[in-house]
């Protein structure tokens, strides 16, 4: 469950970066890392991609009702 949350957070951050690229033509990762071809930026892009792949698995997992397992109505 912790890995799910981490992957989701990273994927959301990556999505926000893509939103900045689409709306403002501004790549925050490239700006921070000194260019999109920099190894640091490429590593960040790779981590975001892996997080997105992990999030795909969330679509195919059986649903669990967390509310009932903690006694909530």
C-alpha positions in Angstrom: 0.0 0.0 0.0 2.9 2.4 0.7 4.4 1.6 -2.7 1.0 2.4 -4.3 0.9 5.8 -2.6 4.5 6.6 -3.6 3.9 5.6 -7.2 0.7 7.6 -7.3 2.4 10.7 -5.9 5.3 10.5 -8.4 2.9 9.9 -11.3 0.8 12.9 -10.2 3.9 15.1 -10.1 4.9 13.8 -13.5 1.4 14.6 -14.8 1.7 18.1 -13.4 5.0 18.6 -15.2 3.4 17.4 -18.4 0.6 19.9 -17.8 3.2 22.7 -17.5 4.7 21.6 -20.7 1.4 21.6 -22.5 0.0 24.8 -21.1 3.2 26.9 -20.7 5.8 25.1 -22.8 7.8 24.9 -19.6 9.5 21.7 -18.4 10.1 22.1 -14.7 12.3 18.9 -14.5 14.5 20.1 -17.3 14.7 23.6 -15.8 15.7 22.2 -12.4 18.2 19.7 -13.8 19.8 21.8 -16.5 18.2 20.3 -19.6 16.1 17.4 -20.5 19.1 15.4 -21.8 20.9 15.6 -18.5 21.3 12.2 -16.7 19.5 13.5 -13.6 16.5 14.7 -15.7 16.4 11.4 -17.6 16.5 9.5 -14.3 13.6 11.5 -13.0 11.6 10.9 -16.2 12.4 7.1 -15.9 11.2 7.1 -12.3 8.0 8.8 -13.3 7.5 6.3 -16.1 8.0 3.4 -13.8 5.6 4.9 -11.3 3.0 5.2 -14.0 3.5 1.6 -14.9 3.0 0.6 -11.3 -0.2 2.7 -11.2 -1.6 0.7 -14.1 -1.6 -2.3 -11.8 -4.0 -0.5 -9.6 -6.7 -0.7 -12.3 -6.5 -4.5 -12.3 -6.4 -5.3 -8.6 -9.5 -6.6 -6.9 -11.4 -3.9 -5.0 -11.2 -3.9 -1.2 -13.5 -1.9 0.9 -11.2 -0.2 3.4 -14.1 1.5 5.2 -15.6 -1.8 6.5 -12.3 -3.2 7.5 -11.8 -0.4 10.0 -15.3 -0.5 11.4 -16.6 2.6 9.5 -20.1 2.6 8.1 
